[in-house]
Amino acid sequence: MGIISKHKNKIKLYYSSNSSLGKQTLAYVTASKKDVLAIDLSKTKLTGTQWIEIAEALHTPLSSLVNQKHPYFTQNYTEKGIHLGNEDWIKVLHKNPEVLKGSILIVDNSFYLLETPTDFLKHMEPDTAALHPQKPHED
């Protein structure tokens, strides 16, 4: 049993307000008709256990959550032969959440890594019509 709470009618979004991708994704998610719990990782730090739970739910290693081309990462961690373990990846994400490769979306019991703001649309039911309002019919 995980420690991250999940809700049927609530979207949970982990994002970084220090990244333009995070801000844009937040705008898409908050435009949906569902209740949103947005967690800004630059203000709220996740525990190592939570990061591991997220990685396991996404079926990916922690290293895949990090944008390894981000300037902070390349300046500090790209020496030849460097090997990072899970604790190291957690420290990277904890200290600099803007290196997160995207935003983490949780809908019901499903976890998604959103690498672009529009990835959100792929994972939502059609009831998110607020994202694409229809024009009124002209008679």
Phi, psi and chi 1 to 4 in degrees:
 res  aa     phi    psi   chi1   chi2   chi3   chi4
   1 MET       -  131.5 -178.0  173.3  135.8      -
   2 GLY   -82.7  167.3      -      -      -      -
   3 ILE  -100.3   -9.4   60.9  170.6      -      -
   4 ILE   -85.0  123.0  -65.3  176.9      -      -
   5 SER   -73.6  146.7   64.2      -      -      -
   6 LYS  -130.5  145.2  -59.2  156.5 -160.2   88.2
   7 HIS  -133.1  142.9  -55.8  -80.6      -      -
   8 LYS   -66.9  -41.5 -176.0  170.8  177.0   85.7
   9 ASN  -108.8   18.7  -67.6  -42.0      -      -
  10 LYS  -128.4  136.6 -174.7  176.8  -88.1 -169.1
  11 ILE   -94.8  136.3  -64.2  169.3      -      -
  12 LYS  -114.2  130.8 -173.0  176.9  -82.6 -170.4
  13 LEU  -127.4  122.7  179.7   73.7      -      -
  14 TYR  -100.9  124.3  -67.8   99.8      -      -
  15 TYR  -149.4  169.3   74.8  102.1      -      -
  16 SER  -116.9  123.5  173.1      -      -      -
  17 SER   -73.6   -5.6   63.6      -      -      -
  18 ASN   -85.9    0.2  -68.5  -23.7      -      -
  19 SER  -122.0  142.8   77.7      -      -      -
  20 SER   -64.9  -34.8   59.4      -      -      -
  21 LEU   -60.8  -44.5  173.2   61.4      -      -
  22 GLY   -62.2  -44.6      -      -      -      -
  23 LYS   -64.3  -42.8  -70.4 -177.2 -136.8  176.8
  24 GLN   -66.3  -40.7  -68.1  169.5   14.1      -
  25 THR   -64.6  -41.2  -56.7      -      -      -
  26 LEU   -58.1  -40.0  176.9   63.5      -      -
  27 ALA   -62.4  -43.2      -      -      -      -
  28 TYR   -62.4  -46.0  -91.7   90.2      -      -
  29 VAL   -67.2  -42.3  173.0      -      -      -
  30 THR   -70.7  -16.4   55.7      -      -      -
  31 ALA   -80.3   -9.4      -      -      -      -
  32 SER   -75.0  168.1   73.4      -      -      -
  33 LYS   -85.7   -2.9  -69.7 -176.2  177.3 -177.9
  34 LYS   -89.3  157.4  -65.6 -161.1  178.2 -134.8
  35 ASP   -67.6  139.1  -72.8  -26.7      -      -
  36 VAL  -121.4  130.9  176.6      -      -      -
  37 LEU  -109.4  104.5  175.7   57.8      -      -
  38 ALA   -98.3  127.4      -      -      -      -
  39 ILE  -117.9  111.8  -61.1  161.0      -      -
  40 ASP   -83.4  111.9 -176.8   -7.0      -      -
  41 LEU   -69.1  -13.9  -63.2  170.9      -      -
  42 SER   -79.2  -13.0   64.6      -      -      -
  43 LYS  -115.6  -30.4  -64.1  177.0 -179.7  152.5
  44 THR  -118.1  116.0  -57.1      -      -      -
  45 LYS   -88.6  134.5  -56.3  -63.1 -178.1 -167.6
  46 LEU   -84.7  153.3  -63.2 -176.6      -      -
  47 THR   -79.5  164.9   66.3      -      -      -
  48 GLY   -59.1  -39.2      -      -      -      -
  49 THR   -62.1  -39.7  -56.8      -      -      -
  50 GLN   -66.5  -41.4  -71.1  170.8  -49.9      -
  51 TRP   -62.7  -41.0  -81.0  117.3      -      -
  52 ILE   -65.1  -41.7  -70.3  169.7      -      -
  53 GLU   -60.5  -42.6 -178.0  178.6  -12.6      -
  54 ILE   -62.4  -48.7  -72.2  169.6      -      -
  55 ALA   -60.1  -42.9      -      -      -      -
  56 GLU   -65.0  -40.7  -73.1  175.0   -5.8      -
  57 ALA   -66.3  -29.4      -      -      -      -
  58 LEU   -86.4   -4.3  -68.6  169.3      -      -
  59 HIS    56.7   47.2  -53.0  -72.4      -      -
  60 THR  -144.2  151.5 -169.4      -      -      -
  61 PRO   -72.0  156.9   20.3  -26.1      -      -
  62 LEU   -55.1  -36.7  -76.7  166.3      -      -
  63 SER   -59.5  -28.7   59.8      -      -      -
  64 SER   -75.5  -11.0  -66.5      -      -      -
  65 LEU   -84.0  -13.2  -63.0  178.5      -      -
  66 VAL   -99.0  131.6  174.1      -      -      -
  67 ASN   -76.9   99.0  174.8   -0.5      -      -
  68 GLN   -77.4    1.6  -64.1  178.3   31.6      -
  69 LYS  -102.3   -1.7  -66.0 -179.9 -178.6  176.8
  70 HIS   -63.7  138.8 -172.1  -80.8      -      -
  71 PRO   -53.5  -40.3  -25.5   32.1      -      -
  72 TYR   -60.6  -44.6  171.0   80.5      -      -
  73 PHE   -66.7  -46.7 -172.0   84.6      -      -
  74 THR   -64.9  -33.0   58.8      -      -      -
  75 GLN   -73.2  -27.4  -70.1  171.6    3.3      -
  76 ASN  -111.6  -17.9  -65.7  -71.8      -      -
  77 TYR  -135.0   12.7  -66.1   98.9      -      -
  78 THR  -104.4   21.4   55.3      -      -      -
  79 GLU   -62.8  147.0  -62.8  172.9   14.2      -
  80 LYS   -61.8  136.9  -72.8 -173.1  176.9 -174.1
  81 GLY    81.8    1.1      -      -      -      -
  82 ILE   -71.7  135.5 -166.7  165.7      -      -
  83 HIS  -127.2  123.6  175.2   72.5      -      -
  84 LEU  -107.4  132.6  -60.1  177.8      -      -
  85 GLY   -92.6  178.4      -      -      -      -
  86 ASN   -55.2  -42.6  -81.9  -11.4      -      -
  87 GLU   -62.2  -36.7  -71.7 -176.9   26.0      -
  88 ASP   -67.1  -43.4  -60.2  -47.2      -      -
  89 TRP   -62.8  -38.5  -70.0  111.2      -      -
  90 ILE   -63.5  -41.9  -69.2  166.6      -      -
  91 LYS   -62.6  -41.3  -73.6  177.7 -172.7  174.2
  92 VAL   -59.8  -48.6  169.2      -      -      -
  93 LEU   -66.7  -35.0  -70.8  162.6      -      -
  94 HIS   -69.8  -46.1 -168.4  -97.0      -      -
  95 LYS   -74.9  -34.7  -72.2 -178.3 -179.2  179.5
  96 ASN  -136.8   77.2  -66.3   85.2      -      -
  97 PRO   -63.3  -15.8   18.8  -27.7      -      -
  98 GLU   -69.4  -11.3   64.2  -87.5    9.6      -
  99 VAL   -82.0   -5.3  -58.7      -      -      -
 100 LEU   -57.3  130.8 -177.6   62.9      -      -
 101 LYS   -61.0  -23.2 -167.5  179.0  -83.2 -175.1
 102 GLY  -167.4 -154.7      -      -      -      -
 103 SER  -108.2  153.1  -61.8      -      -      -
 104 ILE  -103.6  122.9  -52.1  -63.4      -      -
 105 LEU  -109.5  132.8  175.8   71.4      -      -
 106 ILE  -122.3  120.8  -56.6  173.2      -      -
 107 VAL  -126.9  123.5 -179.5      -      -      -
 108 ASP    55.1 -119.2  -63.9  -27.3      -      -
 109 ASN  -108.4   15.2  -71.0  -42.7      -      -
 110 SER  -105.0  137.2  -61.1      -      -      -
 111 PHE  -111.2  140.7  -71.4   63.0      -      -
 112 TYR  -137.4  141.4  -53.8   99.2      -      -
 113 LEU   -97.4  115.5  176.8   62.0      -      -
 114 LEU   -95.4  107.0  -52.6  178.9      -      -
 115 GLU   -89.6  -13.1  -65.7 -171.2   47.5      -
 116 THR  -135.8  155.1   68.9      -      -      -
 117 PRO   -58.9  -35.4  -25.8   34.7      -      -
 118 THR   -76.6  -11.2   55.8      -      -      -
 119 ASP   -57.4  -27.1  -77.9   -8.8      -      -
 120 PHE   -55.9  -40.2  169.0   69.6      -      -
 121 LEU   -63.6  -29.3  -59.8  173.7      -      -
 122 LYS   -66.3  -23.1  -62.1  175.7 -168.9  174.1
 123 HIS  -109.1    8.9  -54.1  -66.6      -      -
 124 MET  -110.6  152.6  -65.4  -49.6  -56.9      -
 125 GLU   -74.1  164.7  -62.5  171.5   10.3      -
 126 PRO   -62.4  -11.1  -21.3   29.1      -      -
 127 ASP   -72.8    5.6   72.4  -23.0      -      -
 128 THR   -93.1   39.5   56.1      -      -      -
 129 ALA   -59.9  -20.3      -      -      -      -
 130 ALA   -60.9  -23.2      -      -      -      -
 131 LEU   -74.1  -26.5  -65.7  172.0      -      -
 132 HIS  -133.8   73.2  -61.1  -71.6      -      -
 133 PRO   -61.2  141.9    7.6   -9.2      -      -
 134 GLN   -89.2  147.1  -61.8 -160.0    1.3      -
 135 LYS   -74.4  145.1  -64.3  178.5 -176.3  175.4
 136 PRO   -64.0  147.1   10.9  -14.1      -      -
 137 HIS   -72.0  138.7  -64.9  -57.7      -      -
 138 GLU  -100.7  126.0  -65.2  179.5   16.4      -
 139 ASP   -96.3      -  -66.1  -40.5      -      -
